[in-house]
Amino acid sequence: MLKKILVSFVAVLSYVSFLYASKIYVIDTPTTGILSYGSYSVDFRCFSHGSIISEINFGVFKPLDLGVSWELDKFIGDENIKTIVPAIHVKFRLYEGNMILPGIALGYDAQGIFINGVYKYIQNCKGLYFVTGREFFIEGLMFNLGINVNDFSKSKIYLFSNATVPLYKELVSFMLEYDNVNCFSDARFNCGLKFSVTEYLDIDCIVRDCWGKKDVRAVPKNERVLRVSYLGKF
């Protein structure tokens, strides 16, 4: 009887670990989670101006993810499609974490958002980042805090934080994040709902820059975003 209970507990723990470790980003900011070895994720992010960012990530080693993403600006509609060189994403989990100490991850993401007229990003990529985080209080309640540098010529360091809050079992979660915390002009508060349609398919309804006001940079405020994510294994 005790053996069955232990086996069941390990199975549930493994499933939850796989489920939440697959969430490598909340919205715009990363977590300490990585994909399980031999698994992959495919994401499609639909946002302003009929644009789409497609991304695929692979769990190539136990502590390492590799991925590539590509923005197609004005993909939906009747305007000419703009694109740019695909961007890479590398993430290495330095420490998995435990019940006391948080997990630690180091990564680099070259994917920005919004292509301008000269095929550069209006909103910079996350660049080199360091993030730490762990589960708190209840199962699935995840907090992360990190720093990033996206312009090495200026060497400016940005701060970010994010959280994922379970609302109904593993089926519905609330996402929130505060990006560029220490730079008020570029700070963004993003939030959204994650619907786990199946064990492998998520649909996210997101609002970016909830408190923002329109400015001359033509970056949308209170932007509605739809993201579809699929998780699989080889």
Helices and strands as residue ranges (DSSP letters): H 2-21, E 39-47, G 48-50, E 51-61, E 64-73, E 82-83, E 87-95, E 103-109, E 113-115, E 121-123, E 127-135, E 142-149, E 158-168, E 172-179, G 184-186, E 188-196, E 201-208, E 223-233
